């Protein structure tokens, strides 16, 4: 199954790459920061058509097409273009994210960093990979030496869960913070040790399904801000190398 996911992610990625910095239609969803393009929809169609043909009994949770849960054990969780705002503005940082769940447990995940032409992948119990190279989280134990990454939800103006306050507090606590604009890539950069930690509120299932598994299979830890267990529908996400996790929890819970 992992080879199927990789192959269809590459096919959809070729389409997206070919449309980068071209003319395309653009629509707003919840607000002016929440965009969808015809390219998102075309990418999703490639992926969904493949699944319906090869695995017709499987269910779907997709960003643009909605949710069709199956009576079988399997559901595919798909973001056909994670980082649409980046794509729309010509910033080359966006990805395809595809996770597969069996009985509500993620068993396989792929994130395709399209412009870098990198495939991040993981199968439960088999580790995480950047293309063919096995990856691991880093071993830093000191939050003050940490490089963190975050994102802001589309409703950041309402400041849900004090997102701006937490950002300010962690800015003072860590070496630096970056914002890439693609949660799927954020997870993968934690998994390969570039970032020590990633936190965000109001992610959607398709933003995190594959990335969460990739971090965990790389030896990292993914929880709620209070350290409790999460699923793909959780609203507060903390993903780290495991070594700075408790220190980040302390900051997040105090602010």
Secondary structure, 3 states (H helix, E strand, C coil): CHHHHHHHHHHHHHHHHHHCCCCCCEEECCCCCCEEEHHHHHHHHHHHHHHHHHCCCCEEEECCCEEECCCCCEEEEEEEEECHHHHHCCCCCCEEEEEEEECCEEEEEEEEECCCCEEEEEECCCCEEECCEEECCCCCCCHHHCEEEECCCCCHHHCHHHHHHHHHHHHHHCCEEECCCCHHHHHHHHHCCCCCEEEEECCCHHHHHHHHHHHHHCCCEEECCCCCCCCCCCCEEEEECCCCHHHHHHHHHHC
